[in-house]
Amino acid sequence: MPSPVELSDGDLVLRPWRDDDPATIGYTPRDPEISVYLGAPLSGAFPPPDPDAPWFAIVENGDPVGRIWFAGWKRPFEVGYYLRPDARGRGLATRSLDIVCTWMAEQGEETIELCTHPDNERSQRVAERAGFRRAGEVEQYARFKDGTTRALRYVWP
Ligand SMILES: CC(C)(COP(=O)(O)OP(=O)(O)OC[C@H]1O[C@@H](n2cnc3c(N)ncnc32)[C@H](O)[C@@H]1OP(=O)(O)O)[C@@H](O)C(=O)NCCC(=O)NCCS
């Protein structure tokens, strides 16, 4: 996997993630509004950094409004994303997913996975609009805030 590059489909830019992005965006995956459906690892510990798993800031008109990234040490690569609440409802997550999947395919990745909490209908709509299809469930995926561990599994293309 080459170093992440800047990707774009016009006014929406995905650029390599920077350490100061959480402060600029104003949210991290741990914020209550963001984290409802972002699970924690069942092991209790996040994996060490994976240099081959690209992370991007989602940048709208120069303003970082979210993140789209690939989970550490998972193959096939598994994508995750969040948007600042005021940046939702405009298609930015769907477009970002489309951009990164196309780029990953150009790098030779044949499959991308995506897992969502069964109640996360917004994320499921994003996945389906971006061309992912349902491929079963994972019973022991992550520890979600509601205490459950099950996720719906999607694959692309
Ligand atoms: C998941 C999340 C990113 C989805 O955000 P979102 O704004 O619903 O998704 P999009 O940016 O793709 O926007 C889609 C909405 O914009 C609308 N839209 C407008 N222009 C659009 C366009 N050009 N393309 C696609 N959708 C467009 C769609 O109709 C849709 O609205 P609807 O759901 O009311 O029909 C967001 O809810 C979030 O950050 N959640 C918290 C973190 C999380 O759950 N992450 C996923 C873990 S698997």
The ligand as an ORCA input file, in Angstrom:
! r2SCAN-3c Opt
* xyz 0 1
  C     -22.684      7.385      9.502
  C     -22.670      8.852      9.117
  C     -21.293      9.242      8.603
  C     -23.717      9.049      8.001
  O     -23.851     10.417      7.745
  P     -24.911     10.902      6.642
  O     -24.872     12.375      6.603
  O     -26.211     10.210      6.871
  O     -24.322     10.290      5.307
  P     -23.995     11.067      3.975
  O     -22.985     12.107      4.253
  O     -23.675     10.062      2.944
  O     -25.357     11.808      3.644
  C     -26.478     11.053      3.269
  C     -27.685     11.936      3.329
  O     -27.466     13.070      2.519
  C     -28.415     13.075      1.438
  N     -27.663     13.509      0.241
  C     -27.671     14.761     -0.263
  N     -26.843     14.848     -1.303
  C     -26.321     13.619     -1.505
  C     -25.396     13.089     -2.432
  N     -24.832     13.838     -3.391
  N     -25.035     11.784     -2.333
  C     -25.568     11.006     -1.376
  N     -26.457     11.470     -0.443
  C     -26.827     12.762     -0.519
  C     -28.967     11.663      1.355
  O     -30.279     11.656      0.872
  C     -28.909     11.230      2.799
  O     -29.993     11.717      3.536
  P     -31.065     10.694      4.160
  O     -30.306      9.655      4.939
  O     -31.904     11.571      5.009
  O     -31.741     10.113      2.979
  C     -23.028      9.753     10.316
  O     -24.328      9.466     10.746
  C     -22.071      9.603     11.481
  O     -21.003     10.209     11.511
  N     -22.454      8.769     12.490
  C     -21.636      8.548     13.668
  C     -20.474      7.623     13.393
  C     -20.905      6.323     12.728
  O     -21.931      5.762     13.033
  N     -20.061      5.862     11.800
  C     -20.277      4.656     11.050
  C     -19.805      3.478     11.791
  S     -19.998      1.988     10.814
*
